[in-house]
Amino acid sequence: MKKKGQSVVEAALVLPMILMVIFGIVEFGQLFNYKLTLNYAVSEAGKAAALRDSPTTLTSIINASVTGFTVAANNITISYKDVNGTAVTYSTSTDGKVYFTNPTQEVFCTIVISYQYEPYLPFPVITTEQFFNLQSSSYVKVQ
């Protein structure tokens, strides 16, 4: 025999859990979308880096590829290294291409994009900031 108000109490107990699951799914979907966007942007910049485009051009490609949010310029790292991991000096010409002091040397470009994701909903203290630090990288041989 049900008493009056029992269904209201049951709804009050279950509704917060259902809402947490629904909002968690939405939040995770948004987080995953941001990560895929960063992967796409770094992939496009890697293609251009292989063709000797300048770091300024690579940053522009990244900013054009990212939609829905903005990556700060200080969160984009572009470096050129040789086979041994030693930094390689380069110069940028007027045609927007990168040229190295030793043209026969094998050079690799590393592009790293970082983004601090800000969740829409407040999460409990058990989560760490590292979970929301999204990072994508590309490592390509410069032709």
N, C-alpha and C positions, 0 to 999 in steps of 0.2 A: 504494500500500500504506500503510494507516494504522498509525500506531504507537500503542501503549498510552498513554492519557492525553491524546491530542490533543484529544478532545472536551471534556475538563475544562478545558484551557487556553483553547480557543475560548470556552467558556461564561464563564470568568473574565474574558475580555477584553470580551465583548459584554454581559454582564449589567449592569454599572454604567451603561452607556449607555442600556439599555432602562429601567432603574429611574429614571434621571434624566428621561427623557421622560415616563414615567408620573406621577412625582411632580410634574413641571412642569405637566402637564395639570391635576392635582388642585389645585395651588397657584393657577394662573391662574383656574380655575373659582371658587375661593373668593374671589379678589380681585375678579372680575367680579360675583359675588353681592353683595359688600359695596358695590360701586359702584352697582349697581341698587337696593339697599336705600336708599342715601343719596339717589338720584334720586327714589325714591318718597316718602321722608320730606319732602324739600324741596318736592315737588309738593303734597303734602297741606297743608303749612304755608302755601304760596303761596295755595291756595284759601281758607284761613281768613284770611289777611292781607288778601285782597281784600274780605272782609266785615267788616273793621275789628277783628278779634280782637286782643287785647293781646299784646305780646311774651312775656309769661309763658305765655299760652295757646298761642302758637306753639311755644315751647320744649317744652311738655308734649306737643303733637301730634307733634313731631319724635321725642321720646323714646318715645312710644307706637308710632310707625311703624317704628322701628328694632328689629329682632329679631336676636338672635344676638351682638350686641356693643353697647357703650354709647358714646354720643357725649358727651364732657364739655361742660359748660355754656359754658366759655370757648372752645370750638370752634364755637359757634353765634353768628353775627353777624346782627343784624336792624337795618336802618336805614331811615329814611323821608326821602325827598328830593323836591324839586319838579322841574319840567320842566328847570330849569337846572342841576340837580345840587346845589343848596344844601340843607343839612340843614334839616328842618322840625321845629319843636317840637311836642310832642303831650302830651296828658294822658290818663290811663286812668281811666275812670269805674268806679263800683261794679258795673255790669253786665258788666265785662270787655271793654269796647270802647275803641278809641282814637279820640280827638277832637282835631282840629287847631285852632290859633288862628284860622286863616282858613278857614272852612268851604267857600268857593267855590274854593279853590286845588286844582289837580290834584296829587295826591301819589302817589308810587310807593314801593313797599316792596321792598327788596332783602334776600334771605335767603341766607346762605352757610353751608354746613356743611363742616367739614374733619375728616378722620379719618386718623390715621397708622396704616396697615395694617402689622401685624407678621407676617411670613411664618412659616409653620410650620417650614420647612426653612431652613438657613443658605444664603444665596446667595453667590456669589463676590464679590470686592471690586469687580468691574467694574460692578455695579449701584449706582445712587445712591439716596439717601433720597427724592428727588423722585418716583421711580417709585412709591413706596409711600404718597405723600401723596395721598389721595383727596379730591376736593372737588366739591361740587354746589351750584348756586345757582339762585335763582328771582327773577324781576323782574316784579312785578305792579302794576297800577294799583289803588289803594285806592278803593273805591266809596263 
